[in-house]
Every structure is written in C-alpha cells, then in structure tokens.
Amino acid sequence: MSSITGWTNSDNWPIEWAQKSPAPKETWAICLDSDDHALLIPRKLYLVRFGINGVWVRDEKNEMTVCDKEDFLPLAFAPEV
C-alpha cells in the first residue's frame, strides 16, 4: 500500500496518509469445504470477493459471510463468458 506525504506536523515530521485499497473484484469460485452444508454447498459455484481477511460470499440464506480463503478455489473465465 502506498502513502501520500507532503504535510508536516508542528515538530516538522512528515505526515503520511495511507491510500484506500481498491475494493476486491467479484470472481467465480468453487466451494471446497464448509462447516455448514446447508449454508454453503461444497462443489457449488459461488460469486465471491477475495479480501485480505478471507472470502466474502453470499450463502444459501442470501446473507453475506466471510469464509477462509482455503475453502474456495477461484476460477478464471474468458471475459466473454
């Protein structure tokens, strides 16, 4: 993550602001494992967002949840698909 400098405080130390990270892009992934098979079905395709802390996915109850990255295998499709 890069930062922006140029401002100084009263002690003449540079002040740095971290730039906001871009939002994760949605991609298709296969669910490999799930603690609750009623909420996330193994071997099913889901539209997910891989983030720093895990994978954001909408479960079978239509609620957003965060899962471990190891539980999903991202798939690469051609843009036409």
C-alpha positions, -999 to 999 in steps of 0.1 A, spaced: 0 0 0 15 34 -9 12 66 10 9 103 4 34 127 20 40 164 18 24 177 50 43 182 83 31 185 119 43 211 144 76 191 150 83 191 113 78 154 109 62 143 76 26 131 79 16 101 58 -19 90 48 -24 55 36 -43 53 3 -75 33 4 -71 -2 -11 -92 -9 -42 -123 -29 -35 -119 -67 -42 -133 -77 -76 -160 -103 -78 -150 -137 -93 -164 -171 -95 -151 -198 -72 -159 -234 -62 -167 -240 -26 -143 -268 -15 -153 -271 22 -180 -258 45 -187 -261 82 -225 -260 75 -235 -277 42 -270 -261 45 -254 -226 41 -225 -233 17 -226 -263 -5 -193 -280 -14 -186 -282 -52 -211 -254 -59 -201 -223 -78 -204 -190 -59 -197 -154 -69 -172 -143 -43 -148 -115 -34 -113 -124 -21 -102 -99 6 -74 -96 30 -92 -113 58 -110 -140 38 -136 -146 11 -169 -127 11 -197 -149 -2 -235 -148 -2 -247 -181 14 -278 -201 7 -299 -179 31 -288 -149 9 -266 -135 37 -231 -122 32 -205 -141 52 -167 -143 54 -150 -176 49 -114 -189 49 -96 -185 16 -87 -222 17 -124 -231 14 -127 -216 -21 -110 -223 -54 -111 -192 -77 -118 -199 -114 -106 -178 -144 -131 -174 -173 -127 -156 -205 -144 -121 -205 -170 -134 -230 -183 -160 -206 
